[in-house]
Amino acid sequence: MKAIFKIVFCSILFVSGLNAQKKDLKGYLFAYFEGKGPAEKQEQLRFAVSDDAINWKALNNNEPIIPSKDISNTGGIRDPHILRGADGNSFYMVATDMNTKKNGWDYNPGIVLLYSKNLLDWKSSAIDLEKLYPKKFKDIKWVWAPQTFYDVKAKKYLVYFTVRFNYNLKLDFYCAYANKDFTGFEQEPKLMFSAKDGAIDGDVIYKDGTYHFFYKGNTKDENGKEIKNGIKQATSKKLQGPWKESFEYLDAYADTNTNVEGSSVFKLNNSDEYILMYDLYSSGRYEFQRSKDLYHFTEKTESFTKDFFPRHGSVLGITTEEAIRLQEKWGGVPQKLLTSEDGTFRFKSEENPIIKHKFTADPAAFVENDTLWLFTGHDFEGGQKSYKLKDWLVFSTTDLKNWIEYPVPLKIEDFKWDKTNDAYAGQAIKRNGKYYWYISTNGSGIGVAVADKPQGPYKDALGKPLLTNADCFASTHSWTCIDPTVFIDDNGQAWLFWGNGVCYYAKLKENMIEIDGAIKKIDFEEFKFTEAPWVHKKDGKYYLSYASGFPEKIAYAMADNIEGPYVYKGILNEISGNSNTNHQAILEFKGQPYFIYHNGAIQTNGSSYSRSVCIDILEYNPDGTIKPIVMTTEGVTK
């Protein structure tokens, strides 16, 4: 830090202990505080994650993960530095105890120490340097930018930081070993390194027997006036020095009017390459240069991308398992980092739509034990001029908040008889230890695929359509044989409903891949059927819900028998925001009925062809009728 004091994104340190290198590190966790937004929220601890250390995504919607008032004396924290412990499974964090929004820049008392075993839950303590060591640190002005380094020889954690006193303008680095429970120091801090013209934001990294101390330094003339500043380094064979200071500037901007702060050097996972990165805080840019020896860095800068405005922080290499934990706690982890070796991807749903990393449509679902299985179509990204779907997707959840996406289980190309290349709506169900997925195409008919597990993979069970337009005796257009829904009654009889313009139904044989008997159609007063039938049963009553009109609304009817007669009961939900189509699934999960549907909430370029699945509460009236669905952005996870 320095007197103009805009502390920025910096201080990245990978643990020096070899245990961390034994971890299969797949991504990076960044601990920082925010430089934009409401002032009272800026000096708070935040996390972001990257799969490449270049493109970053904020966790928890860039909200604090720990309130500063809970961990600091001042109510603010800055400059968080995070370190993996020598055992590879514990984590240490230190931060400046400072609230400039409240107290200004004249004084800060000390630092905050935090410890965690899982990256999620942190124990904290605050150190007031002047109170603990009144003789040596009397009249202290600043205690800035602490960091932690594991001393392999001493088998202790060394905490180092910048100190300035009121009676001396010099900025020096002091250090002390932390106690065993990481709540304080073993002894009074001592001088670690005094750069010729002072320094801030120190960052130590170890390579090939040498400790490299990177920091923000400056050059002064004979009158003590600063004439140049930028990123420097000092080196030593010992962690606490003595240090040999180099007066060469490493950053590309040292000879320009562009100031940089928050330098940090770290090693990329599974690479021999190091990155020197720094924040161009006045413009909000963040850039880096590369090196393989920590002495020579590329001259041309490269840029980072981020969806937040970080100030002085640090980065930690993380495993896939750790990324999953972070995702389940706060959400926001990039999909690539969460995709396991088996192809599964874990994500968190915070609101509607529940899936935001890709476009999903035509939901169907069933519950098995404590798990809800969700099956969807897969729309292309926005700006389409028609519906483009080439495969189907499957997801699962045990709490409607934390989800698993599985590898693509079924593609339209898996049905060799299809001539349309359109993967339209379908529904899956379990029978006799197998899972049957009834899908539709845009003209070639309805097929059925089978799998041993709900997540698949599925394969064509027949090698031909189960139903075609020829079976739709009351229809004349080519897209009538679509949107199958399957239902198994209490007596074990399976039924299939489908259609566009006309609602057809038929029995299925026990093997689930043959029609049993005549194909019939549903008709009743006020039945304005478009598509998307869904059948469910409650308290002895049969419910037939369906899309009606265009743009579509979901209507429903009730009957005492699955074949009717049905009685129209009204509209369940209105036109689903920014989507001409409407497609629903209704089921009960852990005692609560839900209505699953799609809308166009996150589509791009104004089209209706990139849809997203949502979930809201469904409620019954005492007489068994259903209350109109209240479509919400909050969803069901709050």
N, C-alpha and C positions, 0 to 999 in steps of 0.2 A: 504494500500500500504506500501511498505518498500523499502530500498535502492537498492535492486536487481531488485525490481519493475517489476514484471510481473503481471499485474492486470488481474484477472480471473473472471470466471463465478460465480457471487455471489449475495448476498443481496436480498433475496426474502422475500417480505412482503405482506401479505394480509391485506386489510384495517381493521383498528380497529373498525370503525363505524359499527353499527349493520345493517344499511341499505344495505350494500353490501351482508350481509349474507342472506337477504331476496331474493336476486336474485337467479334465478335457474341456478347456475353455472354448465356448462357442460364440460368446457375445460380450458386451460391455455395459456396465452400470455406471451412470454418471450422477454424483451427488452435487447439488448446486443450490444457490439461492437466486431468486428471480430479480430481473432488472426492470421489469415493466409491470403495469397493473396497479391496483390500490396500494398506496404506500405501506399500510399496516400489514400487508401480506407479503411484501417483497423479501424481507429478511427472515425467511422461514426455510426449513429444509425441504428440498424437493428431489425427486429421482427421475431420471430418463434412461432409456435403454437403446442400444444400437446393435445391429448384427455385424457391422463392419467398421465401427468407430468413426465413421464419417457422416452417416445419415442417422439422426437422432429423433426419438419420439418420447415426449413427456409421459410419465405415468400419472395416474390419478387426475387426468385432465389438467395437469400442471398445477394442481392444488397441493398445499403442504402435506407431507406425510406424517410430520410430527409438529405440533404447535410449538413455537419458540418459547411461549410463556411457560410451558411445562418442563423445559430443560435448561433455561438460561436465567441468569440473575437480572439481565437488562430487559428481557422480553424479546430479544432479537438475536439471531445468529447469522454469521457470514462465513465464507471461506471453508465450507465443510470438506474435510479430507477423509476418505474411506480406504481401509486397508484390510486385506485378508490376513487372518492370523497364521502363525507358523504351522498350526495343525491342519490348515487347509479348510476348516469348517467353521471357524469363528471369525468375527468381523469387528473391527475397531474404527471408531470415527472420532475426530476432533474438529472443533469449529471455534471461530472467534465469537466471544460473548459480547455482542455489540448491537446497539439499536440506534442507528444514526437518524432514523426517522423521528425518534422520540428525544434523543439526547444530543444529537449532533456529533461532531468529530473531535471534540476536545479531550475525551477520555473514554477508555473502556477498561474494565477491571481484570479481565482474564479470559479463560477459555472454557469450553464445554467438552467433556469426555463422554463417549457413548460406547456401549458394548452390546453385541447381539450374537446369537447362535444360529440365526436363520435369515438375516437381512430384513425381517419383518418387525420383530419386537425388540426394542432397544431400552437398555437401562442407562441412566444418565447421572452425571454429577457435574457441578460447576466449580471451577477453581478461581478464587480471587487472589491474584499474585501478591498484591500489596498487603492484604490482611494476613496471608499465610506467612509471608517473609518480609515483615515490616522494615527490617534493617537494610537489607540489600535492595529491595524494590520500593523503598519509600519515594514518594513523588513521581511515580511512574505515570506515563501519559498513555501509551498504547501497548497492547499485547495482541499481536496480529498474526493471522494466517498460520495456525499451528498445523503440523503434519506429524505422522507417526512412521517410524521405520523399525523393523525387527532386527535387533543386533544378534546375529547368529552366534557370535562368540560369548556374549554375556547372557544370551537366552532371555533377553528382556526387550521391552518396547520403549524406544527412545522417542520422546516427544520434543520437537523443536519448533521455534516460533520467533517472530521478529519483535524486538522491544525498543521503545524509545522513552526517554525520561523527559520531564518538563525542562530540566536544566541543560539538556544536551540534544542537539538536533540530529545526532548520529543514529542511524537505524542499524542495529546489530542482531545477530541470531543467538538465542540462548536455547539450552536444552536440559532435559532431566529424564531419568527413567521413570516410567509409570509403575505404580505398585501392582501387586498381583491381580487385584480385582478391577484394575483400570478405573479407579475412582479418584486418584490423586497421584502425587509424585513421591518417590522414595526419599528424595533429598532436595535441597534448595537448588534451583536451576543455575547453571553456570554458562559462561560465554562459550559458544561453539564456533562462531566464525564472524569476523569483522571485516567486511569488504572495505576497500580503501575509501570509497565515497558513499558508503552505506548501501543497503540492499533490502528488498522486501520480497515476499512471495517465494520463499525457498522451496526447492523440490529436489530431493536426493534420489538418485537411481544408481544401481550397482551393475557393473559389467566388467568381466574379465579381470578381476582383482582390483579394480579402481572404482571409487565412489565419485560420482559426478553430481555436483551441486549446481543446479540451474536456478537463476533468480533474475528479478528485474533490478538492473543496476544503472549507473549513470557515470558521466564524466564531468568533473568540475574544473574551472580554470583556477589560476593562482589566487583569485579573490574569493573562491568558494562558490562561484556561480555555476549552476548546471548548464552545460553547453551541449550535452548529448545524453540520450538514454535509450535503453533497449534490453535485450536478453543477453546475459553473460553466463559464464560458468566458472566454477573452481573445481579442482580435483584433489583427491587425497587417497592414500592407501589405508587410512583409518577412518572409521565412521565419524568420529568427533574431531578429526583434523590431526595435525595442522593442514590447512588448505592452501593450495597453490592457485592464486587467482589469475585468470586470463582476462586481458583487457580488450579482447576481440569481441565484437558484437555478432551474435549469431542470427538474429532475425533480419528479414529482407527490408525492414522499414527503418533501421537504425540511422541511416543517412538521409532520411526524408522528414517531412513535417508530420507524418502519420505516426501517432503514438500507439504502442501496443503494451499490454500488461497480461498478467496471468499466464506466463509461460509454463509449459508442462511438457515433459518428454516421457513417452511410454513406448513399450514394445508391443507390436501387434501380436495377437494370438497366433501361434503356429507359424511364426515368420521370424526372419533375422532382421527385419526392418523396424526402425524406430521412427517416431513422429515427434517433431517439435511443433507444438501448436500454441496459438496465442489469440487473444481477443482484440479486435480493432473496435474497442468499445464505443467510440464516438459515432461510428457508422453502423454498429450492430452486426458487422461481419465477423466471421471467425475463420481463420486460415491456418495452414500448416506447411511445414517443409519436412523432407524425409532425410534419414541418415541410416547407415549401417554400422558406423563406428562411434557415434556420439560426438565426433569432433568436426566432421564435414557434413554439411547439410545442403540439400538442393537449393539453388538460387531462386527458382520459380515457386511461387506460392500456389497452393490449392485451397479450395473452400470447403467448409462444412455446411451441411444443411440441418435445420432444426425447426421444431414447431413451438419454440419457447425462446426467451431472451436470457440466457444464463449469465450469472456472474460467478466469479471465483469459486471453483469447485474441484472435483477430482473424479477419476474413473477407475473402475475395478473390473477385471475380467471375470465373467460368470459362466457357469455351466448351463446346459439346457434345463436341468432339474431346478436350478435356482431361478432361471427365467420363468419357468412355469409357476413357481411359488410367487414371484413378483406379480405375474399376470393375474393369478387368482386373488391376490390381495388388492391390487390397485388398477389393473388393466392398462392397456396401451403398449404392451410389448410387441414388437414387429412379428408378423406371422412366420417369417423365415426362421427366426430364432426359436420359436415355439414348436416348430415342426420336428417331431422326434424321428429317430431312425426308422420307426415303423410307419412313418407318414402321417401320424396324427398331429393335430394342431389344437392347442388349448387357447381359449380366449374367454373374456369376461363380457357379459351383457350388462350394461348400465341402464339402458332405457330402450324404448322403441325407436327404430327397428332393432331387433336383438342381434342381427348380424350386419356388420358394417364394412367388413373387409372384402366382401364380394356381393353380387346381386343374387337374391334368392326369391323364388316365387312358388305358388301353388303348394302350400304346405299340407302335409299329412303327418299323422303321428300316432303312436301307440305307447302304452306304458307296460314295462316288464319289470317286476319286482320294484325297486326304488328308483328306476331309471326311465326317463322319458326319451323316446327315440323320435327324432324329427327328420322327415324326408322331404326334400324340396327339389324343384327345378332350379336351373342355373341360367339366369339371364346374362346376356352380354352387357358390357358397360354402356352408359347412356349415349344418346345421339342416334339410336337405331331408328329405322323407319318401319320395322316390323318385329315380330317376336323371333328372337334367335336363341335357341336352347339346344345344346349339343350333348349334354350329360345331365345326370342327376346327382344329388349330394345327400349325405346323411350326417346327422349330428346327434349327440346325446348330452344329457344333463341330469344331475340328481337334485338340483336346487333352483333351476331356471336362471341362475346367475353365472355359474361357471360351466362352460361348454367344451366339448371335444368335437372337432371336425375330423372325419376319417378320410383316408385316400378315396378318390373318386371311385364309387362302387359299381357304377353302371353307365355306359355310354350308348348313344343311339346307334353307333356302329356295331354294337354287340348284337343287334337284331339284323341279321343279314337280309331278311326279307323286306326291310323298310326301304322305301323309295323316296321318302320326303326329307330325311336328314333333320327332322324336327323332334326334339325330345320334350313332348308335352306332359301334362300333369299325370300323376299316378298316386297310388297308395299301397303300403306294405302291411302285411299282417302275419302272425305266427300260427302255424298249424302243424301238429304232429312232429314237433322238433325242427321244422324247417320254416324258413321265412320266404314269403311269396310277395313279390312286388309287381303290381299290375300297373302298366304304363300305357300311355297313348302317344300316337304319332299324328301328324297333320295330314291324314288321308290314307295311310297304309293299314291302319287298324290299331287294335289294342293287343298288347303282348303281355306275357307273364315271365318274370325271371325268378330264380330261386337261389337261396344261399343257406349256408349252415349257421351263419351268424347275422344279427341284424345289420351290422356294418358292412356285410359282404366279404369278399366280392360276390356279385350276382352273375348268373349266366342265364341265357335264354333257355327256358324250360321246354319249349315246344319246337323251336326251329321254324315256326310259322305263327301267324296271328291267332289269337284266341277268338277275336271278333273282328269283323270288317264292316264296311258300309253296307254290304249285302245283307247283314243281319239286322240292319236298322230299317225295317220295312216301312216305317211311316215318315221317313225323311227323304229329301231330294238333294241336299247339298253335300259336298265332299268332305266336310270337316265335322260330320255328325258323330262319328265313332271316336269320341275322346272322353277324357276326365273320368276314368273308372274309380269307383269307391267300393270297398269290400267290407262286409260285415258278417260276423259269425254270431248267430242267435244263441240263446241259452240252451236250446235243444241240440246244438251242434251243427245246425244247418248253416251253410255259408251262402251268402248272396252277393251278387255284383250289380251295381247300378252305374249307369254311364249316360252320356249323350250331350248333344248341343241342339237346342231347339225342341227336341223331344227327349223326355227322360225314360230310358229303357232299364229293365231289370231282368235278372234270371238267377236261377239256382246254380250253385257250383257243386260238382261232385266232391266226394271226400278227398280225392287226390289234388283238388284245387286247380287243376289245369284243364278241366273239361266242363262245358256247360251241361247242366242236367235238366232237360226238358225244354219247354217253350220259352221263347223270349217275349216279354210283355212290356207294356208301357204304362207309366203313371199318368193319370189325368184327374183333375178335380176342379171345382169352381175356384176361380181367381188364381189358377196355376199359370203364372207367367214365367215359364222356365227358360233360362238361357243356357246354363251349363253348371259345372262344379257341384254335383250332388254330394251330400255327405249324410250318412245314416248313423244315428246313435240311439241308445235306449236308456230310459231312466224310469224307475218305479213302474215298470210294466207298460210304459208308453213308448211308442216309436216316434222318432223325430227325423224328418227329412228336411234338411236345409239345402239351399241352392242359390246360385247367382241368378238375379232377375233383372231384366231390362238391359240397357246399354247407354251410357256407362253403368256398370253393374252395381246393384245393391244385393245384400244377402237377405233372403226371405226364408220362412220356414213353415212347415205344416206338421200336424200331429195325427197319430192313428193308434188304434188298439191292436192292429195287425200289421205286420211289415208290408203286406201287399195292399193295405188300405181297407176301407176308404180313408183318405187323408183329408184333414180340415185345415184350411189356410189360417195361419195365426198372425201374420204380419211381417214387418221388416225387422231383421236383427241388427244390421248395421248399414249405414248410409254409404254413399260413394266413398271409397277409401282413398284418401288424399293423393292426388296427382297420378291416379291409376285408373284406366278405363275398365280394367278387369277387377274381379273380387273373387277370392277363393279361400275357403275356410276349412278348418278342422276343429271339432269340438270333442273334448274329453275331460276326464277328471284325473287330477294328479295330486296325490297325498291329501285327499279329502276336499280339494278345491277344484271346481269346474273352470276350464279355461277356453277362450276363443282365440284360435290361431289364424292369422290371415296375412295378406300382403298389402303394401301400399307403395307409393312412389316417392317416399320422403327423401331419399338420398340420391335419386337418379340425377343425371346430368343432361344438360342441353335441352331441357324442356320436353322430353319425350315421355311416353307412358310405357316404354318397353324395357325399362330397367327397374325391377321391383325389389322390395325388401320385406322379409317376414317380420311380423309383429305378434305380440301376445298380450291379451288383456283379460280381465276377470269376466266370467260369465255367471249370471245369477238367475235363479228360478223364482217365480212367484209361488205362493202357496198352492195354487191350482195346477201347477206343473208347467204353465206357460213360461216363456223366457223373457226377461227384461231386455230392452234394447241395449246393445253393446255400447259402452262408452269407450271410444277409441282415444288413447292417451299417448303422449310422448314419454311419460314417466315409466310406462310399462308396469311390470309386476315385481321388480327387484328391489323396490324401495322399502 
